[in-house]
Amino acid sequence: MANFQEIIASDKPVLVDFSAEWCGPCKMMPPILKQVKDALGDKVTIIKIDIDKNPSAANAYKVPTLMIFKNSETKWRQSGVMQAGQLQQVIEQFV
């Protein structure tokens, strides 16, 4: 988590998947996130943070959830599973 603040300070969107092993929807997201990354390439940074291994994130961001940061600001957040196309459209608003 030490570099987290540096990562979200980027001027390109950073999608953070705050997830947990016990979270059902979280387990469905990896292939969806891969599709989004394949479609958007370098336009977006996608990282996954295990909230059980990073409890400070869980406390700070009320997770599990998906969040988009840009220039250290929270631009969007949603919990639950999203389809790749929907998620891609959301991210493209911030590119």
Number of C-alpha atoms within 10 A of each C-alpha: 11 6 7 13 11 11 19 21 15 16 14 19 28 26 24 19 24 23 22 20 11 9 11 12 16 19 13 13 19 12 11 17 21 14 17 21 18 10 14 15 12 11 14 23 18 16 13 14 17 15 20 15 11 12 11 12 18 19 10 8 13 11 19 22 19 21 19 24 23 20 16 17 12 13 17 14 15 12 14 13 16 16 12 18 13 10 17 19 11 14 22 12 9 17 13
